[in-house]
């Protein structure tokens, strides 16, 4: 009797043990790795951090593998080795990425027109504010082929100047902060949160932003064309995760700002709570419906087409690209429409909790 009972129990125990061993592996295999690239400690990259902390990637079966870059140009160059599949970057490197490597723009991160600016050192700011013409002959340190560069040149035009009236010197953002802080440069092209760092820690002043100069500076969500062709569903899921993170952040701003502080700290950036609040107040983001609206071509060129064409024209005039690409060649709302037409993804992307 005991032997018979034991014979019945042991297979069951063995089966349960097998289930306990197999289940974690099966769950791990259910997650699909997706390589995500971005630039750390930036407002538009916050959704990647939020989604990771909240576990939202897993909800759609994705496992992000992050890679970070100091600026857009090295980020774009890394696409050649397929070190990343999708990501976020500035509109200038997004266009450069299409021209050189066929990278597609599949959505917008935010409107960062107010976050890219021409900044003056504190002791020189009043002079330039009172007499913008005195900028002529000055050296401006900036990151070439960037949204910061685009904003600076738009600001120069606003002041009745051109890039031939000044000397533009290429530097990384951290180098610009160092040069201006040590009085080795009076003018710089910076993007947020570096602009806030300079204002708070050195007394620097913003002379003009992209918004004030009339230059719309959108941030871009991007994907390698080959990855998009082979994994369209993963691309749509990536976008859905990003959109949900902004939806949540805008609905829970105090908590989102607390998470922003941790995210910025990880990237070595320290700014005040007021400046973090300013990021939310001055840089609009777009939910699914808004993304589809600004990318809608039913009446001809979309808003996004116009914004990127102007940026492409600036890049062409600056000699960065040989021709201005047609927006329809590299900007697509295909994956946003996939979300809109999929009840599960649509609900997920629009969830604010």
VOBA-1610 file (N, C-alpha, C; in pm, whole numbers, padded with zeros to 5 digits, always signed):
BEGIN
Unk+00084-00121+00000Unk+00000+00000+00000Unk+00086+00124+00000Unk+00190+00124+00091Unk+00280+00238+00100Unk+00362+00251-00027Unk+00405+00136-00078Unk+00485+00137-00201Unk+00403+00191-00317Unk+00278+00147-00324Unk+00190+00192-00432Unk+00168+00342-00424Unk+00144+00394-00303Unk+00121+00537-00283Unk+00245+00617-00321Unk+00361+00561-00280Unk+00488+00628-00313Unk+00506+00634-00464Unk+00472+00526-00532Unk+00487+00521-00677Unk+00398+00624-00746Unk+00284+00654-00684Unk+00193+00754-00741Unk+00242+00896-00713Unk+00297+00918-00594Unk+00337+01052-00553Unk+00463+01098-00624Unk+00561+01008-00634Unk+00692+01047-00690Unk+00682+01106-00830Unk+00605+01048-00921Unk+00592+01111-01056Unk+00533+01250-01049Unk+00434+01267-00954Unk+00371+01398-00941Unk+00472+01500-00890Unk+00551+01460-00789Unk+00654+01549-00735Unk+00755+01585-00843Unk+00792+01482-00920Unk+00889+01507-01029Unk+00833+01602-01132Unk+00703+01587-01163Unk+00639+01675-01261Unk+00637+01819-01210Unk+00601+01836-01081Unk+00597+01970-01022Unk+00735+02033-01021Unk+00837+01951-00989Unk+00974+02002-00988Unk+01015+02046-01127Unk+00971+01967-01227Unk+01004+02003-01365Unk+00940+02133-01406Unk+00813+02152-01362Unk+00742+02276-01393Unk+00813+02395-01332Unk+00858+02379-01206Unk+00925+02491-01137Unk+01056+02526-01204Unk+01119+02424-01266Unk+01246+02451-01335Unk+01222+02511-01473Unk+01117+02468-01539Unk+01092+02511-01676Unk+01028+02649-01683Unk+00939+02681-01592Unk+00860+02804-01600Unk+00943+02931-01614Unk+01046+02954-01526Unk+01125+03077-01540Unk+01191+03088-01675Unk+01242+02975-01725Unk+01309+02978-01855Unk+01210+03011-01965Unk+01091+02952-01953Unk+00989+02978-02055Unk+00949+03125-02056Unk+00937+03183-01932Unk+00900+03323-01922Unk+01008+03411-01982Unk+01136+03375-01957Unk+01247+03454-02010Unk+01248+03449-02162Unk+01220+03330-02216Unk+01220+03315-02361Unk+01105+03393-02424Unk+01002+03419-02346Unk+00887+03490-02400Unk+00918+03637-02425Unk+01023+03690-02361Unk+01061+03829-02380Unk+01155+03842-02499Unk+01125+03935-02586Unk+01207+03959-02705Unk+01298+04078-02681Unk+01426+04058-02699Unk+01521+04168-02679Unk+01506+04273-02789Unk+01509+04398-02747Unk+01508+04509-02843Unk+01614+04608-02796Unk+01703+04646-02886Unk+01815+04734-02851Unk+01774+04880-02869Unk+01776+04954-02758Unk+01726+05091-02755Unk+01841+05188-02731Unk+01854+05287-02818Unk+01961+05387-02804Unk+01903+05523-02766Unk+01978+05597-02687Unk+01935+05731-02649Unk+02052+05808-02590Unk+02027+05933-02553Unk+02127+06017-02488Unk+02082+06038-02344Unk+02167+06008-02247Unk+02126+06009-02106Unk+02095+06148-02051Unk+02016+06148-01944Unk+01983+06271-01870Unk+01920+06378-01958Unk+01834+06336-02050Unk+01760+06430-02133Unk+01610+06408-02111Unk+01536+06516-02118Unk+01391+06512-02094Unk+01321+06408-02180Unk+01352+06405-02309Unk+01280+06315-02398Unk+01317+06168-02377Unk+01429+06143-02306Unk+01469+06005-02278Unk+01407+05952-02149Unk+01342+06039-02072Unk+01281+05999-01945Unk+01183+05883-01961Unk+01101+05877-02067Unk+01007+05765-02081Unk+01074+05627-02079Unk+01197+05618-02129Unk+01266+05489-02127Unk+01290+05444-01982Unk+01328+05539-01898Unk+01354+05511-01757Unk+01224+05478-01684Unk+01121+05557-01708Unk+00992+05534-01643Unk+00938+05396-01678Unk+00939+05362-01807Unk+00886+05234-01853Unk+00962+05117-01792Unk+01091+05135-01774Unk+01173+05030-01714Unk+01140+05014-01565Unk+01129+05126-01495Unk+01096+05121-01353Unk+00956+05063-01329Unk+00865+05091-01420Unk+00727+05045-01404Unk+00705+04903-01459Unk+00803+04849-01532Unk+00788+04714-01586Unk+00700+04705-01708Unk+00684+04815-01781Unk+00591+04817-01894Unk+00645+04747-02018Unk+00777+04739-02032Unk+00832+04667-02147Unk+00786+04521-02144Unk+00793+04462-02025Unk+00757+04320-02010Unk+00612+04295-02045Unk+00526+04394-02017Unk+00384+04376-02047Unk+00360+04350-02195Unk+00449+04401-02278Unk+00434+04379-02423Unk+00536+04277-02475Unk+00599+04206-02381Unk+00690+04099-02422Unk+00826+04145-02470Unk+00867+04266-02431Unk+00996+04319-02475Unk+01097+04323-02360Unk+01222+04307-02394Unk+01331+04320-02298Unk+01431+04420-02356Unk+01431+04546-02308Unk+01519+04647-02366Unk+01666+04628-02328Unk+01752+04648-02424Unk+01897+04649-02402Unk+01943+04789-02441Unk+01975+04872-02342Unk+02001+05013-02367Unk+02147+05042-02401Unk+02165+05139-02490Unk+02299+05193-02517Unk+02284+05345-02523Unk+02381+05416-02463Unk+02373+05562-02456Unk+02489+05628-02529Unk+02465+05750-02575Unk+02563+05826-02651Unk+02562+05972-02607Unk+02676+06041-02614Unk+02683+06180-02569Unk+02610+06277-02661Unk+02588+06237-02787Unk+02521+06324-02884Unk+02469+06238-02998Unk+02395+06302-03089Unk+02330+06228-03196Unk+02421+06171-03302Unk+02528+06243-03338Unk+02615+06196-03447Unk+02680+06062-03415Unk+02746+06044-03298Unk+02801+05912-03269Unk+02694+05805-03252Unk+02577+05845-03207Unk+02466+05751-03195Unk+02426+05697-03331Unk+02412+05788-03427Unk+02375+05748-03563Unk+02483+05660-03625Unk+02608+05696-03604Unk+02720+05618-03662Unk+02720+05475-03609Unk+02677+05457-03485Unk+02677+05323-03425Unk+02574+05231-03488Unk+02481+05286-03566Unk+02379+05202-03628Unk+02439+05106-03731Unk+02555+05141-03783Unk+02620+05058-03885Unk+02650+04919-03830Unk+02691+04914-03704Unk+02724+04786-03642Unk+02602+04715-03585Unk+02485+04775-03604Unk+02359+04721-03552Unk+02362+04707-03400Unk+02430+04801-03336Unk+02437+04799-03190Unk+02305+04844-03128Unk+02219+04904-03209Unk+02085+04939-03162Unk+01983+04919-03273Unk+01859+04899-03232Unk+01749+04876-03326Unk+01660+05000-03339Unk+01624+05058-03225Unk+01534+05173-03220Unk+01592+05274-03122Unk+01530+05391-03115Unk+01577+05488-03017Unk+01518+05625-03035Unk+01576+05720-02964Unk+01538+05859-02976Unk+01661+05943-03001Unk+01644+06053-03075Unk+01757+06141-03104Unk+01702+06277-03147Unk+01791+06368-03179Unk+01749+06498-03229Unk+01708+06489-03375Unk+01636+06589-03422Unk+01589+06589-03561Unk+01704+06603-03660Unk+01807+06678-03622Unk+01922+06694-03712Unk+01994+06561-03734Unk+02034+06490-03628Unk+02096+06359-03652Unk+02001+06257-03715Unk+01870+06275-03695Unk+01775+06183-03758Unk+01781+06196-03910Unk+01789+06319-03958Unk+01800+06342-04102Unk+01935+06293-04153Unk+02039+06323-04079Unk+02173+06277-04115Unk+02175+06124-04121Unk+02104+06062-04027Unk+02099+05916-04023Unk+02031+05857-04145Unk+01927+05924-04194Unk+01862+05874-04315Unk+01955+05888-04435Unk+02016+06005-04448Unk+02103+06030-04563Unk+02220+05933-04570Unk+02274+05897-04455Unk+02393+05812-04454Unk+02362+05663-04438Unk+02256+05632-04361Unk+02235+05492-04327Unk+02090+05444-04346Unk+02003+05528-04402Unk+01866+05486-04428Unk+01778+05476-04305Unk+01814+05543-04197Unk+01737+05538-04073Unk+01602+05609-04091Unk+01496+05550-04036Unk+01362+05604-04049Unk+01319+05679-03923Unk+01241+05784-03941Unk+01177+05855-03829Unk+01034+05806-03819Unk+00996+05757-03700Unk+00867+05691-03683Unk+00776+05762-03583Unk+00820+05875-03532Unk+00740+05951-03436Unk+00823+06061-03376Unk+00763+06140-03288Unk+00835+06249-03224Unk+00847+06225-03074Unk+00959+06267-03017Unk+00978+06255-02872Unk+00912+06372-02800Unk+00929+06492-02854Unk+00875+06614-02792Unk+00904+06732-02883Unk+00849+06847-02848Unk+00883+06972-02915Unk+00987+07040-02826Unk+01113+07036-02869Unk+01221+07089-02786Unk+01272+07224-02836Unk+01183+07299-02901Unk+01221+07430-02954Unk+01273+07522-02844Unk+01209+07517-02727Unk+01251+07603-02616Unk+01372+07549-02543Unk+01408+07425-02571Unk+01518+07360-02500Unk+01651+07366-02570Unk+01658+07428-02688Unk+01784+07446-02761Unk+01808+07594-02775Unk+01924+07640-02732Unk+01939+07785-02721Unk+02083+07834-02739Unk+02091+07964-02769Unk+02218+08036-02769Unk+02233+08096-02630Unk+02338+08060-02561Unk+02358+08099-02421Unk+02482+08187-02409Unk+02472+08290-02326Unk+02585+08381-02302Unk+02636+08366-02160Unk+02767+08374-02145Unk+02828+08372-02012Unk+02774+08489-01929Unk+02760+08469-01801Unk+02697+08568-01715Unk+02753+08708-01726Unk+02886+08721-01729Unk+02948+08855-01731Unk+02939+08923-01867Unk+02899+08847-01970Unk+02889+08903-02105Unk+02744+08918-02152Unk+02652+08856-02079Unk+02514+08848-02125Unk+02449+08984-02149Unk+02466+09075-02055Unk+02400+09205-02065Unk+02442+09279-02191Unk+02570+09266-02224Unk+02623+09332-02345Unk+02552+09280-02470Unk+02538+09147-02479Unk+02477+09088-02597Unk+02326+09111-02599Unk+02263+09116-02482Unk+02119+09141-02476Unk+02087+09283-02523Unk+02166+09378-02478Unk+02143+09517-02516Unk+02180+09545-02661Unk+02281+09473-02710Unk+02329+09497-02846Unk+02362+09365-02913Unk+02262+09294-02966Unk+02286+09164-03030Unk+02387+09172-03144Unk+02398+09290-03207Unk+02494+09305-03317Unk+02637+09284-03270Unk+02660+09300-03138Unk+02795+09282-03084Unk+02838+09135-03083Unk+02745+09047-03117Unk+02780+08905-03130Unk+02871+08885-03252Unk+02859+08975-03348Unk+02941+08965-03469Unk+03089+08962-03432Unk+03162+08869-03493Unk+03304+08855-03467Unk+03337+08765-03350Unk+03234+08721-03276Unk+03256+08635-03160Unk+03270+08488-03202Unk+03325+08408-03111Unk+03331+08263-03129Unk+03218+08200-03050Unk+03144+08112-03114Unk+03036+08039-03048Unk+03074+07892-03045Unk+03082+07836-02925Unk+03112+07693-02914Unk+02980+07617-02914Unk+02971+07515-02997Unk+02847+07437-03010Unk+02878+07297-03059Unk+02776+07212-03054Unk+02790+07076-03105Unk+02740+07074-03249Unk+02832+07057-03343Unk+02797+07062-03485Unk+02697+06953-03522Unk+02617+06982-03625Unk+02517+06888-03674Unk+02424+06840-03563Unk+02377+06936-03487Unk+02286+06905-03376Unk+02170+07003-03376Unk+02070+06974-03294Unk+01958+07066-03282Unk+02005+07197-03218Unk+02108+07188-03133Unk+02164+07309-03074Unk+02224+07398-03180Unk+02293+07340-03275Unk+02352+07412-03388Unk+02240+07479-03470Unk+02134+07405-03496Unk+02020+07457-03572Unk+01959+07578-03503Unk+01939+07568-03371Unk+01881+07678-03295Unk+01971+07801-03295Unk+02101+07779-03280Unk+02197+07891-03279Unk+02191+07967-03411Unk+02190+07894-03522Unk+02188+07961-03652Unk+02055+08034-03676Unk+01945+07978-03623Unk+01817+08047-03633Unk+01818+08175-03550Unk+01884+08169-03434Unk+01895+08287-03348Unk+01983+08394-03413Unk+02090+08353-03476Unk+02175+08449-03546Unk+02095+08522-03653Unk+02013+08446-03726Unk+01931+08506-03830Unk+01832+08606-03769Unk+01776+08573-03653Unk+01685+08663-03585Unk+01755+08795-03551Unk+01883+08786-03516Unk+01961+08905-03479Unk+02020+08977-03600Unk+01985+08932-03720Unk+02035+08994-03842Unk+02177+08953-03877Unk+02218+08837-03825Unk+02353+08787-03849Unk+02347+08652-03919Unk+02461+08607-03967Unk+02471+08473-04026Unk+02593+08403-03968Unk+02608+08277-04001Unk+02720+08202-03943Unk+02855+08254-03994Unk+02854+08326-04106Unk+02980+08383-04156Unk+03023+08505-04074Unk+02931+08556-03992Unk+02964+08671-03907Unk+03030+08630-03776Unk+03032+08499-03749Unk+03091+08449-03625Unk+03181+08330-03656Unk+03253+08285-03556Unk+03332+08162-03569Unk+03263+08054-03488Unk+03225+07946-03555Unk+03159+07834-03489Unk+03262+07726-03459Unk+03275+07690-03333Unk+03373+07591-03291Unk+03303+07469-03235Unk+03333+07352-03290Unk+03266+07229-03251Unk+03317+07175-03118Unk+03225+07148-03026Unk+03257+07087-02897Unk+03140+07002-02851Unk+03168+06904-02766Unk+03063+06829-02699Unk+03000+06917-02593Unk+02882+06878-02549Unk+02809+06961-02452Unk+02885+06980-02321Unk+02946+06875-02270Unk+03022+06888-02145Unk+03143+06979-02163Unk+03203+06975-02281Unk+03318+07063-02310Unk+03274+07209-02317Unk+03155+07232-02371Unk+03102+07369-02380Unk+03080+07425-02240Unk+03019+07345-02154Unk+02996+07388-02017Unk+03127+07421-01949Unk+03227+07337-01970Unk+03360+07359-01910Unk+03424+07486-01964Unk+03416+07506-02096Unk+03479+07624-02159Unk+03414+07753-02112Unk+03282+07753-02102Unk+03213+07874-02059Unk+03232+07899-01909Unk+03235+07792-01830Unk+03251+07806-01686Unk+03390+07858-01648Unk+03489+07826-01733Unk+03627+07868-01705Unk+03665+07996-01781Unk+03562+08066-01833Unk+03581+08193-01905Unk+03664+08180-02033Unk+03660+08061-02092Unk+03731+08041-02219Unk+03637+08053-02339Unk+03510+08077-02312Unk+03412+08099-02420Unk+03301+08186-02363Unk+03255+08280-02443Unk+03150+08372-02399Unk+03012+08329-02447Unk+03007+08254-02558Unk+02880+08214-02619Unk+02880+08065-02650Unk+02767+08001-02625Unk+02759+07858-02653Unk+02622+07816-02699Unk+02618+07710-02776Unk+02493+07649-02818Unk+02468+07527-02731Unk+02366+07533-02649Unk+02338+07425-02554Unk+02194+07379-02563Unk+02170+07257-02518Unk+02033+07210-02506Unk+02006+07172-02360Unk+01878+07172-02324Unk+01838+07138-02188Unk+01869+06990-02161Unk+01909+06955-02037Unk+01914+07039-01917Unk+02046+07115-01899Unk+02134+07108-01999Unk+02262+07180-01986Unk+02242+07331-01975Unk+02137+07381-02041Unk+02107+07524-02030Unk+02076+07562-01886Unk+02000+07475-01817Unk+01966+07503-01677Unk+02089+07494-01588Unk+02176+07399-01616Unk+02300+07385-01540Unk+02381+07514-01547Unk+02392+07569-01667Unk+02469+07692-01685Unk+02403+07810-01615Unk+02271+07818-01624Unk+02199+07928-01559Unk+02215+07922-01408Unk+02196+07804-01352Unk+02195+07789-01207Unk+02334+07794-01144Unk+02432+07739-01213Unk+02565+07726-01151Unk+02664+07834-01191Unk+02638+07903-01303Unk+02735+08004-01348Unk+02672+08140-01374Unk+02540+08150-01366Unk+02475+08278-01392Unk+02462+08311-01539Unk+02480+08210-01626Unk+02467+08232-01770Unk+02323+08270-01804Unk+02305+08333-01920Unk+02172+08378-01963Unk+02142+08323-02102Unk+02018+08285-02122Unk+01974+08244-02256Unk+01941+08370-02336Unk+02011+08387-02448Unk+01986+08502-02534Unk+01868+08477-02627Unk+01855+08354-02670Unk+01753+08322-02770Unk+01742+08171-02780Unk+01619+08121-02786Unk+01597+07977-02805Unk+01542+07952-02944Unk+01534+07825-02982Unk+01475+07792-03110Unk+01333+07844-03120Unk+01258+07834-03010Unk+01119+07880-03009Unk+01111+08030-03036Unk+01198+08107-02972Unk+01196+08252-02989Unk+01240+08295-03128Unk+01319+08211-03193Unk+01366+08245-03328Unk+01273+08193-03437Unk+01166+08124-03395Unk+01071+08071-03493Unk+01110+07937-03551Unk+01212+07873-03492Unk+01258+07744-03542Unk+01195+07631-03460Unk+01109+07552-03520Unk+01051+07437-03451Unk+01155+07326-03449Unk+01184+07277-03329Unk+01288+07174-03313Unk+01224+07048-03255Unk+01180+06956-03339Unk+01121+06832-03289Unk+01229+06729-03257Unk+01204+06647-03157Unk+01291+06532-03132Unk+01234+06413-03204Unk+01318+06320-03244Unk+01273+06209-03330Unk+01285+06072-03264Unk+01186+05989-03287Unk+01194+05847-03255Unk+01234+05776-03384Unk+01334+05692-03376Unk+01395+05638-03498Unk+01408+05485-03493Unk+01430+05429-03610Unk+01450+05285-03621Unk+01539+05257-03742Unk+01623+05155-03732Unk+01698+05109-03849Unk+01599+05050-03948Unk+01615+05083-04076Unk+01520+05039-04177Unk+01512+04887-04187Unk+01625+04819-04177Unk+01623+04672-04188Unk+01550+04609-04070Unk+01568+04668-03951Unk+01499+04615-03834Unk+01349+04638-03848Unk+01310+04755-03897Unk+01168+04786-03914Unk+01101+04689-04011Unk+01172+04653-04115Unk+01116+04562-04215Unk+01099+04422-04159Unk+01195+04379-04077Unk+01194+04243-04024Unk+01110+04228-03897Unk+01093+04338-03822Unk+01026+04329-03692Unk+00925+04442-03672Unk+00829+04459-03762Unk+00735+04571-03751Unk+00656+04571-03621Unk+00618+04452-03572Unk+00539+04445-03449Unk+00619+04494-03329Unk+00748+04462-03326Unk+00833+04508-03216Unk+00847+04661-03218Unk+00853+04717-03337Unk+00864+04863-03351Unk+00737+04929-03298Unk+00622+04874-03332Unk+00495+04928-03283Unk+00487+04917-03130Unk+00533+04806-03076Unk+00533+04788-02930Unk+00626+04889-02863Unk+00742+04911-02922Unk+00836+05010-02870Unk+00770+05147-02861Unk+00702+05186-02968Unk+00633+05315-02969Unk+00522+05319-02863Unk+00449+05209-02848Unk+00340+05204-02751Unk+00392+05222-02608Unk+00506+05161-02579Unk+00568+05176-02447Unk+00606+05322-02424Unk+00667+05383-02524Unk+00710+05522-02511Unk+00591+05615-02491Unk+00487+05596-02568Unk+00368+05681-02558Unk+00299+05665-02423Unk+00294+05542-02373Unk+00231+05521-02243Unk+00310+05593-02132Unk+00442+05590-02142Unk+00525+05654-02039Unk+00499+05805-02034Unk+00485+05870-02150Unk+00452+06013-02150Unk+00311+06036-02098Unk+00219+05948-02135Unk+00081+05962-02089Unk+00077+05959-01936Unk+00151+05865-01880Unk+00156+05853-01735Unk+00227+05974-01672Unk+00341+06014-01730Unk+00420+06124-01673Unk+00340+06254-01669Unk+00265+06280-01773Unk+00186+06403-01777Unk+00068+06399-01680Unk+00021+06280-01649Unk-00091+06266-01556Unk-00044+06260-01410Unk+00084+06229-01390Unk+00141+06216-01256Unk+00271+06295-01247Unk+00262+06424-01277Unk+00383+06505-01292Unk+00473+06509-01167Unk+00419+06526-01047Unk+00508+06527-00929Unk+00592+06400-00916Unk+00528+06284-00936Unk+00601+06158-00928Unk+00700+06145-01044Unk+00658+06193-01161Unk+00747+06187-01277Unk+00871+06275-01256Unk+00854+06390-01193Unk+00967+06478-01166Unk+01062+06413-01066Unk+01007+06342-00968Unk+01091+06269-00873Unk+01173+06163-00944Unk+01112+06096-01042Unk+01184+05996-01121Unk+01285+06062-01213Unk+01250+06180-01264Unk+01342+06255-01348Unk+01471+06288-01272Unk+01457+06326-01145Unk+01574+06358-01065Unk+01669+06239-01056Unk+01614+06120-01032Unk+01696+05999-01025Unk+01761+05970-01160Unk+01683+05989-01267Unk+01734+05964-01403Unk+01846+06061-01437Unk+01827+06189-01406Unk+01930+06289-01432Unk+02053+06264-01347Unk+02032+06225-01221Unk+02146+06196-01132Unk+02232+06084-01190Unk+02168+05983-01247Unk+02242+05872-01309Unk+02329+05922-01425Unk+02282+06027-01493Unk+02357+06083-01605Unk+02453+06193-01565Unk+02466+06217-01434Unk+02558+06318-01385Unk+02509+06461-01399Unk+02377+06478-01409Unk+02320+06612-01424Unk+02241+06647-01298Unk+02270+06763-01243Unk+02200+06809-01124Unk+02141+06947-01149Unk+02007+06954-01150Unk+01938+07082-01166Unk+01827+07091-01062Unk+01776+07209-01043Unk+01675+07232-00940Unk+01540+07173-00980Unk+01454+07157-00880Unk+01319+07108-00906Unk+01244+07205-00996Unk+01272+07335-00981Unk+01206+07436-01064Unk+01243+07417-01212Unk+01369+07384-01238Unk+01412+07362-01377Unk+01353+07234-01433Unk+01339+07133-01350Unk+01276+07009-01396Unk+01129+07034-01429Unk+01064+07115-01347Unk+00924+07152-01376Unk+00917+07231-01506Unk+01019+07313-01530Unk+01023+07394-01652Unk+01034+07304-01776Unk+01100+07191-01763Unk+01109+07096-01874Unk+00967+07056-01917Unk+00885+07020-01821Unk+00748+06980-01852Unk+00666+07095-01908Unk+00687+07214-01854Unk+00604+07329-01891Unk+00637+07386-02028Unk+00760+07370-02073Unk+00802+07436-02197Unk+00824+07341-02314Unk+00811+07211-02290Unk+00841+07115-02397Unk+00725+07018-02417Unk+00632+07053-02506Unk+00514+06970-02528Unk+00551+06830-02579Unk+00473+06732-02535Unk+00487+06596-02586Unk+00358+06560-02659Unk+00358+06446-02726Unk+00246+06410-02812Unk+00196+06269-02782Unk+00067+06256-02753Unk+00012+06122-02735Unk-00019+06063-02872Unk-00079+05945-02874Unk-00102+05875-03001Unk-00184+05958-03098Unk-00295+06015-03051Unk-00382+06093-03139Unk-00309+06215-03193Unk-00229+06279-03110Unk-00156+06398-03154Unk-00045+06362-03251Unk+00021+06249-03227Unk+00125+06203-03320Unk+00064+06180-03459Unk-00049+06113-03462Unk-00114+06085-03590Unk-00161+06213-03658Unk-00205+06310-03578Unk-00252+06437-03635Unk-00137+06514-03701Unk-00025+06529-03633Unk+00085+06609-03688Unk+00161+06536-03799Unk+00136+06405-03813Unk+00199+06329-03921Unk+00103+06298-04034Unk-00018+06352-04025Unk-00122+06324-04123Unk-00094+06396-04256Unk-00093+06320-04365Unk-00066+06376-04498Unk-00190+06378-04586Unk-00306+06359-04529Unk-00428+06351-04610Unk-00455+06482-04685Unk-00408+06592-04630Unk-00429+06721-04697Unk-00303+06772-04765Unk-00206+06684-04782Unk-00078+06724-04840Unk+00033+06702-04740Unk+00128+06794-04735Unk+00240+06781-04642Unk+00191+06792-04497Unk+00246+06710-04412Unk+00210+06714-04271Unk+00290+06822-04199Unk+00251+06852-04075Unk+00328+06946-03993Unk+00471+06896-03975Unk+00483+06767-03949Unk+00616+06708-03929Unk+00699+06719-04056Unk+00636+06698-04171Unk+00706+06714-04299Unk+00766+06855-04310Unk+00686+06955-04276Unk+00731+07095-04286Unk+00847+07122-04191Unk+00836+07075-04067Unk+00941+07099-03969Unk+01073+07037-04012Unk+01067+06913-04058Unk+01189+06843-04096Unk+01248+06897-04227Unk+01163+06944-04317Unk+01213+07002-04442Unk+01293+07129-04414Unk+01246+07210-04321Unk+01319+07332-04284Unk+01453+07297-04220Unk+01454+07194-04139Unk+01580+07151-04077Unk+01673+07094-04184Unk+01616+07017-04277Unk+01697+06962-04387Unk+01757+07072-04473Unk+01681+07179-04494Unk+01731+07293-04572Unk+01849+07359-04501Unk+01837+07376-04368Unk+01947+07431-04289Unk+02071+07343-04302Unk+02052+07211-04295Unk+02165+07119-04304Unk+02231+07124-04441Unk+02147+07137-04544Unk+02200+07149-04680Unk+02280+07278-04697Unk+02224+07388-04646Unk+02292+07517-04656Unk+02421+07518-04575Unk+02426+07437-04471Unk+02546+07429-04387Unk+02650+07333-04444Unk+02610+07260-04549Unk+02704+07166-04611Unk+02707+07029-04546Unk+02612+07003-04454Unk+02610+06873-04384Unk+02556+06762-04473Unk+02463+06796-04561Unk+02405+06699-04653Unk+02404+06759-04794Unk+02406+06672-04894Unk+02415+06718-05032Unk+02281+06761-05089Unk+02173+06705-05038Unk+02040+06742-05087Unk+01941+06729-04972Unk+01830+06801-04983Unk+01726+06796-04880Unk+01637+06675-04910Unk+01632+06577-04820Unk+01552+06457-04849Unk+01402+06483-04844Unk+01328+06406-04923Unk+01183+06416-04919Unk+01133+06350-04791Unk+01048+06418-04717Unk+00997+06361-04591Unk+00933+06223-04610Unk+00865+06205-04724Unk+00797+06077-04747Unk+00895+05961-04762Unk+01023+05992-04786Unk+01124+05888-04801Unk+01172+05831-04668Unk+01154+05908-04560Unk+01211+05860-04433Unk+01124+05884-04310Unk+01014+05959-04324Unk+00923+05982-04212Unk+00795+05902-04237Unk+00761+05813-04145Unk+00644+05727-04165Unk+00559+05716-04039Unk+00428+05715-04058Unk+00336+05694-03947Unk+00280+05551-03948Unk+00344+05465-04024Unk+00299+05326-04037Unk+00284+05258-03901Unk+00383+05275-03816Unk+00384+05201-03689Unk+00289+05264-03586Unk+00269+05395-03596Unk+00168+05459-03512Unk+00029+05410-03551Unk+00006+05392-03681Unk-00123+05341-03728Unk-00144+05196-03684Unk-00035+05121-03676Unk-00045+04982-03627Unk-00098+04982-03484Unk-00049+05077-03404Unk-00097+05088-03265Unk-00244+05126-03263Unk-00279+05226-03343Unk-00418+05275-03346Unk-00516+05165-03388Unk-00471+05076-03476Unk-00559+04972-03530Unk-00556+04843-03449Unk-00473+04837-03346Unk-00463+04720-03260Unk-00526+04755-03124Unk-00643+04699-03092Unk-00713+04736-02966Unk-00625+04725-02842Unk-00544+04619-02835Unk-00459+04600-02717Unk-00351+04707-02709Unk-00282+04732-02818Unk-00175+04832-02818Unk-00233+04972-02801Unk-00347+04997-02862Unk-00411+05128-02852Unk-00445+05159-02706Unk-00507+05063-02639Unk-00543+05081-02498Unk-00418+05099-02412Unk-00315+05021-02440Unk-00190+05027-02364Unk-00125+05163-02380Unk-00114+05213-02504Unk-00047+05340-02532Unk-00120+05458-02470Unk-00250+05447-02451Unk-00330+05556-02398Unk-00360+05545-02249Unk-00298+05444-02185Unk-00322+05424-02043Unk-00239+05522-01962Unk-00301+05589-01866Unk-00230+05688-01786Unk-00201+05639-01644Unk-00220+05509-01621Unk-00190+05455-01487Unk-00089+05343-01495
//
